[in-house]
Amino acid sequence: MRLFPLLPALSLLAASCSMQPTPASLSGCWTQPIPGQPQQVQGMALMPDGRAGSINMHTLLYTGWKLDGNRLILTGKSIGNGSSSLFTATSTIDSLSRTRLILNTDGNREAYTRTLHCAEQ
């Protein structure tokens, strides 16, 4: 059995599954299960204008985002016991498709799923 005729089709399929990170391809709501609470999700809402919001995260409030090559830079406010601080978090985009986003932050990989409707908090 020869697989060579299938190679162009497989290459096309692989290319259609991954996307280049652009503001348009990243805009939307991205969620993941909350550890220990698989029925609940948390994540981020990335607006096309660079604003961001947190989904189901009350102590980590995203306010903005930008793309620098294949790096996603999130800004916001971390709220702790009576104090708060501003933060900037930078993650490398390991993989992006229409429905999946995999971010790598200092060697920690996290997978997100695009959701059609999200409750920004």
C-alpha positions in Angstrom: 0.0 0.0 0.0 1.4 3.4 -1.0 0.8 6.4 1.2 2.6 8.9 -1.1 -0.7 10.0 -2.8 -2.1 10.8 0.7 0.7 13.1 1.8 -0.7 16.2 0.1 -4.1 15.6 1.7 -2.6 15.0 5.1 -0.5 18.1 4.9 -3.5 20.2 4.0 -5.5 18.6 6.9 -2.7 19.4 9.3 -2.4 23.0 8.1 -6.2 23.5 8.5 -6.1 22.3 12.1 -3.5 24.9 13.3 -3.8 28.7 12.9 -1.3 31.5 13.1 -1.9 33.6 16.3 -3.4 36.9 15.3 -5.7 39.2 17.3 -8.6 38.0 15.3 -7.8 34.3 15.8 -7.3 34.7 19.6 -10.3 36.9 20.2 -13.1 35.1 22.1 -13.7 33.1 25.2 -11.3 30.4 26.3 -12.0 28.1 29.2 -10.6 25.1 31.0 -12.0 22.9 33.9 -11.3 24.2 37.4 -8.9 21.7 39.0 -10.9 19.5 41.5 -14.2 20.8 40.1 -14.6 19.3 36.6 -18.2 20.6 36.1 -16.9 24.2 36.5 -14.8 26.2 34.1 -12.4 29.2 34.4 -10.6 31.2 31.8 -10.4 34.4 29.9 -12.4 36.5 27.5 -10.2 38.2 24.9 -11.9 41.1 23.2 -10.8 42.3 19.7 -10.0 45.8 21.1 -7.4 44.4 23.5 -9.6 44.4 26.6 -9.7 41.2 28.6 -11.9 39.7 31.3 -11.7 36.8 33.7 -14.2 33.9 33.6 -15.0 32.5 37.0 -11.8 33.8 38.6 -12.5 36.3 41.4 -9.0 36.9 42.6 -7.3 37.2 39.2 -8.9 39.9 37.1 -7.7 40.2 33.6 -8.0 43.7 32.1 -6.0 43.6 28.8 -4.1 41.5 26.4 -1.8 41.8 23.4 0.0 39.5 21.0 3.7 39.7 20.5 4.6 37.2 17.8 3.6 33.8 19.3 3.4 35.2 22.9 0.2 36.1 24.6 0.6 38.9 27.1 -2.2 39.3 29.7 -2.4 42.2 32.2 -4.6 42.6 35.2 -5.0 42.8 38.9 -4.4 40.1 41.5 -6.6 40.4 44.6 -5.4 38.8 47.8 -6.1 39.0 51.5 -6.8 42.7 51.8 -4.3 43.7 49.2 -4.0 43.8 45.4 -1.3 44.1 42.8 -1.1 44.7 39.1 0.5 41.9 37.0 1.7 41.1 33.5 1.7 37.4 32.5 3.5 36.2 29.3 2.8 32.8 27.8 4.0 31.2 24.6 1.3 29.9 22.3 2.2 26.3 21.7 -0.8 25.5 19.6 -3.9 27.3 18.3 -6.9 26.0 16.4 -10.4 27.3 16.0 -11.4 25.4 19.2 -8.2 24.8 21.2 -5.5 27.0 22.7 -2.4 25.6 24.4 -0.4 28.1 26.4 3.1 27.5 27.9 4.0 29.6 30.8 7.5 28.8 32.2 7.2 25.2 31.2 3.6 24.8 32.5 1.3 23.9 29.6 -2.4 24.7 29.9 -5.1 23.7 27.4 -8.2 25.9 26.8 -11.3 25.3 24.8 -13.1 28.1 22.9 -16.6 28.6 24.1 -19.3 30.4 22.2 -20.9 32.1 25.2 -19.0 33.2 28.3 -19.8 35.0 31.5 -17.1 37.6 32.0 -16.5 38.4 35.6 
